[in-house]
Amino acid sequence: MSKKDLDTLIDEALDNIRHDRKLAQEFLNEIANQIALDAEQNRHLSPVAAKHVESMQRSNEQLVKLINLQLKGRTTVVDLSDDDKNQLFDLIQGDH
């Protein structure tokens, strides 16, 4: 893969991460508002909120991996595990 292709994929992944994080934050704010209006909703909405927080955490981990890729010298070989490759591919494809 050429440097330009890698840079393009990284930029696209970063854009997707930022977009997903923004949507997740809006969703969590809406859940908080629903719970504030009706405390009984806490029992149903808290597990949903927890799943979104987990998704945001994975997004943060992927962001760190991408930053590390950008910081590495371009002449060195980037050695990613199969799991890392699958996570990055899923991120780029929009599969969370």
N, C-alpha and C positions, 0 to 999 in steps of 0.2 A: 504494500500500500504506500502510495506516495505521501510526502509530507503534507501536500495540499489537501489530499483526500482525508487524511487523519485530522488535520486542523478543521476542515469543514464538518466532519462528523462530531468532533469535540464541541465545536461551536453550536451545532444543532442540539446536541445532548444537553449542553448548558442552558440553552434557551428553553428546552422542554422541562428541565428541572425547575427553572425559575417559574415557568408558567404553572406547573403542577403544584408547586409550593404556594403560589398565590391563590389558586383555586382551593387548596386544602385549608389555607388560613381563613378564607371567606366561609367555607363550610363549617369550620370549627367555631367561628364567630356566630354563625346562625344557630348552631347547636347550643352554644352558651346562652344565646337570647331565648331560645325555646325553653331551656331549663329554668332560666330566670322567670319566665312567665308562668311556668307550671312545673313545680318541683317534682311532681310524679313522673315527668318525662325523663328525669335523671336516670332512672332504672333502665330505660330503653335506649337512651341516646348515649350514655357513657361508654358502652362497649363499641359503638360506632365511632365515637371520638377517639377512643384508644387505638382502633385500627388505623385511623388517619394519622395519628401521631407516629405510629410504627412506620407507616409509609413515608412520612416526612423524614424520619431518622434514616431509613434506607436511602432516600434521596440525598441526604447530607453525606452519607458514606460514599455514595457514587460520585458526588461532587468532589470530595477529597481525592478519590482515585483519579478523577479527570485532571484535577489541579496537579497532582503528582506527575501525571503523564506530560503535562505541559512544561513542568519544571525540569524534567529529565532532558539531558542533551539529545538533540535530534539525531546525532550520529550513533547513539547507543541503541541497542536492541531492547525493545520493551517486552518484558516477559510477563504475560498475564496468565493467571490460572484459567482453566476452562470455566470455572464458576464466574470469575471476573469478566471473561469474554461474554458469557451468557447474560450476565447482569447488564453490561453495557449495551449489548444488542437489544435486550428487552427495553431498556431505557430509550434507546434511539427509536425503536419501533412504536413506543408509546404503550407497551404492555407493562403494567405495574404489577 
